[in-house]
Each structure stands twice: as structure tokens, then as C-alpha cells.
Amino acid sequence: MTISNQLWEANQDIAKACLLHPFVQGIAYGTLPSAKFAYYVGQDAFFLEAFARAYSVAAAKAPDWEAFMTFHDLAGGVLQELQLHEGYATKWGVDLRSVQPGATTRHYTDFLLATAWGGDVGLIATAMSPCMRLYAFLGEKLAEDGIGEHQYTDWIRTYSSSDFPSLVQQLESLVDRFATAYTPAHSTYRYAMLCEQEFFQAAWQFGE
């Protein structure tokens, strides 16, 4: 089993908890209060900007041209995702330029950027992989019985599309090339998974 799959399998408890989280289930059924989703859109846009920066730092550290190009392509994928958030922001009345990160968002982005600046490419890819793998998992699960037509349909379509798993595979190929199955990889991956769970929780608690 590859290192990326080992890490994912070791964190199935958090992946399943995210799938069953009321925020994600609210997206699945279209019942999530719009104010909570609007908050999430703004926070996620702030997060994705940090995510793109972390990819760029990783690209600069890449030991060969193939890895450099992969990190560069992945950063491009994040920029496309940010364009999607621009559309969401317009729809939900969110001014992305004035978004202030919540404590949970800042906690996550600080961790990613600290890992990007202080870690090697294997550890950077390991820290970034949970976000990608988790969203592909959630998209697949929410779409497996068909996608209903409601206000969050586009979100489910985005993360269940055939294009998204290829980005996940690109990133996990870097984990498998450069990470080693030592304790920091496991603890870093799990920490990122917990950050993902807390991100949904923070959005769910917004306004309460």
C-alpha cells in the first residue's frame, strides 16, 4: 500500500465524521442555512489563497522539474477553484475582499504555511493532501445516489466531477515520491484532517 493510502486509511474515523457532520449533510440535502454557507464561502476563499501560496512555496523547493510542474499545476487548480468561489460569493452576497479569517481558519492556514516554509516537499504534500482527498471523498459520497437540484448542487457537482480526482492523484503522487512513513508524516496528516473537521464545525456554529 502506498504511503498516501496508508495515511488516508488511518484517518477514516475523521473522514466519516466529516461526511456525517450536519454542515456537510445540510449541503447534501440542500437544507443548510444560507448564512452558514455564505460564511463558509468566505472562509474557504481565504483558506484557498493560503493553499495556493503553500503550493507555490513547495514548487520553489521541488528537487526536480517534474515535481515543480506538478506543484505548479496544482496551484493552477486552486486558482480555478477560487474563481468558483467568486461565483458563490456573488450569489450569496459575500465580499471576498473584506473577509476576515475566523480563529479556526487562521489556525489551519498558519499550520499550512508554517509547514510550507519549514518543511521539505514530502511533508508539505502530506499536509496538503487531506484537504484534497477528503473533498473528493465527500463529493463522491454525496453524489453516489444522484445529485438533487437545490441551492448547493453546484458544490456537490464540483467535488464529484471526474476532473477533481486527477488533482488528488497528482498531489498524492508527490506524497508517495517524497514522504516517508515516519511519525511526522502521520501526525501532520492527522492534524490537517482534524483542521478540516474543525473547519466544518466552525461554519456550522456560525451565527449561533
N, C-alpha and C positions, 0 to 999 in steps of 0.2 A: 504494500500500500504506500502511496506517495505521502510525503510529509504534509502536503496541503489537505489531503483526505484524512490523514490521522488527526490533524488539528480540528477539522470540521466535525468528524465523528466524535471526538472527545468533548464537543460542546453542543451536542444535540439537545441537552436539557434547556439551554438558553434559547436555541433556535425554536424549539417547540413552545416555550413560554412566550416568545415574541409572536409566534403565529396565533396563539390563543389570547394575546393581550387585547383588552377591549378597544384600544385605539385601532389596531390592525383589523379586528373583527368589524369595527364600525366602518372602516373603508370597504371591507368585503361586502357588506350588506347595504352600503350607502346611507347608514344611519348615524355616522359620526357627526356631531355638531359642527357646523361650518366654521365657527370661531376657533375651534381646536385645530382644524385642518389648516386654516389660514395662519395660525401661529406656527404650526409645523413647517409650512412652506417657507416662511421667513427664516426660521432657524436652520432648516435644511440647506437653504441657499448659502447662508453664512458658512455652514459646515463644508459644503461642496467647494467653496472658494479655498478653504484651507486644504481640502483634499487635493485640489489641483496643484496647489503650491507644493505639497508634500511629494506628489508625483514628479514635479519639476526638479526638486532637490535630489530625489532618487535618480533621475535621469543624469544629472550632473555627476553623480557618484558612480554611475554604471561602469563596470570594468571592461565592457566591450560594446561595440556598436549595436549589436543585436539587442542587448538589454536596454541601451539608450533609446533605440527606436520604439521598443515595446512600451517603456515608461512614457515616452512622448505621445504615442498613440492613445494610451490610457488617459493621459491628461486631456487630449482632444475629446475623448468620450465624456469626460466630466463637463467640459465646456458645452457640449451638446445638451447634457442633462440640465445645465444651468439655463439654457435657452428655454427648455420645457418649463422650468420654474418661473421664468419671466411670464410665460403664458398663464400659468396658475396665478401668479401674483396679480396680473391684470384682472383675471376672472374673480378673484377673491378680495380685491381691493387692498393688496399688500404693497407698500412702498419698500422694495428691497434695499434701496439706498439708505433708508433710515432704520433698518433693523438693528436692534441691539441684542447681542447674544445673551441667552439665559445662562445661569450658572452651569447647567448640565451640558449645554452646547460648548461653552468655553472649556469646560473640563475635558471634553473629548478632543476638541481641536488643539488644545495645548499639548495633550498627550501625543497626538499625531505629529505635530510639528517638532516637538522635542525629540521624538523618535527619528524623524526625518533628518534633523540636523546632527543628532548624536549617534545614530545607529548606522550599521552597514546596510547594503541594499537588501540583503536577506531579511533582516529584522524590519526594515521599512515595509517591504512587501507583505510580511507577516502581519504587521499592524494594520495594513490597509485592506487585507483580504477579507476579514469578516464582514465588513460593510457590503462588499460586492456579492459574496457568496450568500449572505443572509437575504438580501433583496431579491436575488434570483430564486431562492427557495420560497420566499413569501409570494412572489409573483406566480410561480408555478403552482403552488398550493391553492392560491385564491382563484386561479383560472381553471383548475382541473375539472370542475363540474360546469364549466361555461361561465362567461362573464355577463352579468346582468347590466342593464342600462340604467345608470344612476350618476350622481354628480362626481363619483370617484372612479368611474370606468376607465378614464384615460390613465390614471395612476396604475391600475392593475394591468392594463394593456402594455404600458411601458416596460414594466419589470417582468412580464411574462412573455415578451416578444422573443423571437428567435435570435435577435441581434444581441441581447443582453448576455446570455451565457458565453458567447465568444469573448466578451470583455473579461468575464470572470476567469475563463480558461487562460487568457493572456496573463493575467495577474498571478494566477496560481502556478503557471509555468515558471514564473520568476521566483516564487516561494520554493518550488521544487528544485530549482537550479542553485539557489544561493543560501537558503536557510538550512540549518541543521537541527536535528531533533534534540535540542538541548533545552534546559529549563527556561531560559529567557524567551524562546520561541513559544513555548506552551503558555507561559504566564502572560506574555504580550498579546497573544491571540485571544486568550480568555478575557483579558482586561478590555480589549476592544469589543468583544461580544457583550460584555456587561454594559459598556458605554452605549451600545445600540439599544439594549433593553431599557436603560435609563432614559434614553432619548425619547422613546415612545411614551414612557411613563410621564415625562415632563410635559409632553404635548397633551396627553390625556388629562393631566391635572390643571392645565391652563384654564384660568377663569373661575376656578373653584375656591 
